[in-house]
């Protein structure tokens, strides 16, 4: 990360804070959804809980890792930055859906939106690290990007199955599990 920060440490801290705000939001989304999933009597939803908990834990690991990186650069992981304020505003609608809409299929739809944006954010960091020749940062970013891509794939399959249930006269099982 230091090589990337040599050019403009303030902007690098801003980029990392942007991702950090998004990861904190992701943890809150997963926490709320896990609570709802654990309360449902739908066995297929129940079978997803362990995987969703693993994804939540990965989001939390991303959060902790980003906090450490920001501090290592002598930044403040709680100080709002230009990009972190932007991301906070962008994610408020997604959080509102998960906090207020009791329908799990809507929660997953909102989560898919968040995961797509999250994966794109990590992809951007991968490309920036490559462009600036920071292999260590690139390696770390790629691992987190890979995890986010896995989240996107799973959540998109869940959304697809919910849509199939809605389109058919009779509810169908979530067969991909």
C-alpha positions as CSV (number, residue, x, y, z in Angstrom):
1,X,0.0,0.0,0.0
2,X,2.9,2.3,0.7
3,X,4.0,2.3,-3.0
4,X,0.5,3.3,-4.0
5,X,0.4,6.0,-1.4
6,X,3.8,7.5,-2.5
7,X,2.0,9.5,-5.2
8,X,-0.8,11.1,-3.0
9,X,-1.4,9.6,0.4
10,X,-4.4,11.8,1.0
11,X,-6.2,10.5,-2.0
12,X,-5.3,6.9,-1.2
13,X,-6.7,7.3,2.3
14,X,-9.8,8.7,0.7
15,X,-10.2,5.7,-1.6
16,X,-9.7,3.3,1.3
17,X,-12.2,5.2,3.4
18,X,-14.7,4.9,0.5
19,X,-14.3,1.2,0.5
20,X,-14.4,1.1,4.3
21,X,-17.8,2.9,4.5
22,X,-19.1,0.5,1.9
23,X,-17.9,-2.5,3.9
24,X,-19.4,-1.2,7.1
25,X,-22.7,-0.8,5.3
26,X,-22.3,-4.4,4.0
27,X,-21.9,-5.8,7.5
28,X,-25.0,-4.0,8.6
29,X,-27.0,-5.3,5.7
30,X,-25.9,-8.9,6.3
31,X,-26.6,-8.6,10.0
32,X,-30.1,-7.4,9.4
33,X,-30.8,-10.0,6.8
34,X,-29.3,-12.8,8.9
35,X,-31.7,-11.9,11.7
36,X,-34.7,-12.1,9.3
37,X,-33.4,-15.3,7.8
38,X,-33.0,-17.0,11.2
39,X,-36.6,-16.1,12.1
40,X,-38.2,-17.5,9.0
41,X,-39.7,-21.0,8.9
42,X,-38.7,-21.5,5.2
43,X,-36.2,-24.4,5.3
44,X,-34.5,-23.3,2.1
45,X,-33.8,-19.8,3.5
46,X,-32.6,-21.5,6.7
47,X,-30.1,-23.5,4.7
48,X,-28.6,-20.3,3.4
49,X,-27.8,-18.9,6.8
50,X,-24.3,-20.4,7.2
51,X,-23.2,-19.1,3.8
52,X,-24.7,-15.7,4.4
53,X,-22.9,-15.6,7.8
54,X,-19.6,-16.5,6.0
55,X,-20.1,-13.6,3.6
56,X,-20.9,-11.3,6.5
57,X,-17.7,-12.3,8.2
58,X,-15.8,-11.7,4.9
59,X,-17.3,-8.2,4.8
60,X,-16.2,-7.6,8.4
61,X,-12.7,-8.8,7.6
62,X,-12.6,-6.3,4.7
63,X,-13.6,-3.6,7.1
64,X,-10.9,-4.5,9.7
65,X,-8.3,-4.8,7.0
66,X,-9.2,-1.4,5.5
67,X,-9.1,0.2,9.0
68,X,-5.6,-1.2,9.5
69,X,-4.4,0.1,6.1
70,X,-5.8,3.6,6.7
71,X,-4.1,3.7,10.1
72,X,-0.8,2.4,8.7
73,X,-0.9,5.4,6.3
74,X,-1.5,7.7,9.4
75,X,-5.1,8.3,8.4
76,X,-8.2,8.3,10.5
77,X,-10.7,5.5,9.6
78,X,-13.5,7.5,11.3
79,X,-12.9,10.8,9.6
80,X,-15.3,11.5,6.7
81,X,-13.6,12.0,3.4
82,X,-14.9,13.2,0.1
83,X,-15.5,9.8,-1.3
84,X,-16.7,8.2,2.0
85,X,-19.4,10.9,2.3
86,X,-20.5,10.1,-1.3
87,X,-20.7,6.4,-0.7
88,X,-22.6,7.0,2.5
89,X,-25.2,8.9,0.6
90,X,-25.3,6.3,-2.2
91,X,-25.9,3.4,0.2
92,X,-28.6,5.0,2.3
93,X,-31.3,3.8,-0.1
94,X,-30.1,0.3,0.0
95,X,-30.0,0.3,3.7
96,X,-33.4,1.8,3.9
97,X,-34.9,-1.2,1.9
98,X,-33.3,-3.7,4.2
99,X,-34.2,-1.9,7.4
100,X,-37.8,-1.2,6.5
101,X,-39.1,-3.7,3.9
102,X,-40.1,-7.0,5.6
103,X,-39.9,-9.0,2.4
104,X,-36.8,-11.1,2.2
105,X,-36.9,-11.1,-1.6
106,X,-36.6,-7.3,-1.6
107,X,-33.7,-7.5,0.9
108,X,-31.9,-9.8,-1.5
109,X,-32.6,-7.5,-4.4
110,X,-31.1,-4.6,-2.4
111,X,-28.2,-6.7,-1.3
112,X,-27.5,-7.6,-5.0
113,X,-27.2,-3.9,-5.8
114,X,-24.8,-3.5,-2.9
115,X,-22.7,-6.5,-3.8
116,X,-22.4,-5.4,-7.5
117,X,-21.2,-1.9,-6.4
118,X,-18.9,-3.5,-3.8
119,X,-17.3,-5.8,-6.4
120,X,-16.9,-2.9,-8.8
121,X,-15.2,-0.8,-6.1
122,X,-12.6,-3.5,-5.4
123,X,-12.1,-4.0,-9.1
124,X,-11.3,-0.3,-9.4
125,X,-8.7,-0.6,-6.6
126,X,-7.1,-3.6,-8.3
127,X,-6.7,-1.7,-11.5
128,X,-5.3,1.4,-9.7
129,X,-2.8,-0.7,-7.8
130,X,-1.7,-2.4,-11.1
131,X,-1.4,1.0,-12.9
132,X,0.8,2.3,-10.1
133,X,2.9,-0.9,-9.9
134,X,1.9,-1.8,-6.3
135,X,1.9,-5.6,-6.5
136,X,1.3,-6.1,-2.7
137,X,-1.8,-3.8,-2.7
138,X,-2.9,-5.4,-5.9
139,X,-2.7,-8.9,-4.5
140,X,-4.7,-7.8,-1.4
141,X,-7.3,-6.1,-3.5
142,X,-7.6,-9.0,-5.9
143,X,-8.4,-11.4,-3.0
144,X,-11.2,-9.2,-1.7
145,X,-12.5,-8.7,-5.2
146,X,-12.6,-12.4,-5.7
147,X,-14.6,-12.8,-2.5
148,X,-17.0,-10.1,-3.6
149,X,-17.5,-11.8,-7.0
150,X,-18.5,-14.9,-5.2
151,X,-21.0,-12.9,-3.1
152,X,-22.5,-11.4,-6.3
153,X,-22.9,-14.8,-7.9
154,X,-24.6,-16.3,-4.9
155,X,-26.9,-13.4,-4.3
156,X,-27.9,-13.1,-7.9
157,X,-28.9,-16.7,-7.9
158,X,-31.0,-16.2,-4.9
159,X,-32.7,-13.2,-6.6
160,X,-33.3,-15.3,-9.7
161,X,-34.9,-18.0,-7.6
162,X,-37.2,-15.5,-5.9
163,X,-38.2,-14.2,-9.3
164,X,-39.0,-17.7,-10.5
165,X,-41.1,-18.3,-7.5
166,X,-43.1,-15.1,-8.2
167,X,-43.5,-15.9,-11.9
168,X,-44.9,-19.4,-11.3
169,X,-48.4,-20.2,-10.1
170,X,-47.0,-22.4,-7.3
171,X,-43.9,-21.5,-5.2
172,X,-40.9,-23.4,-6.3
173,X,-38.0,-24.4,-4.1
174,X,-34.7,-22.6,-4.2
175,X,-33.1,-25.4,-6.2
176,X,-29.6,-24.0,-6.5
177,X,-28.8,-24.6,-2.8
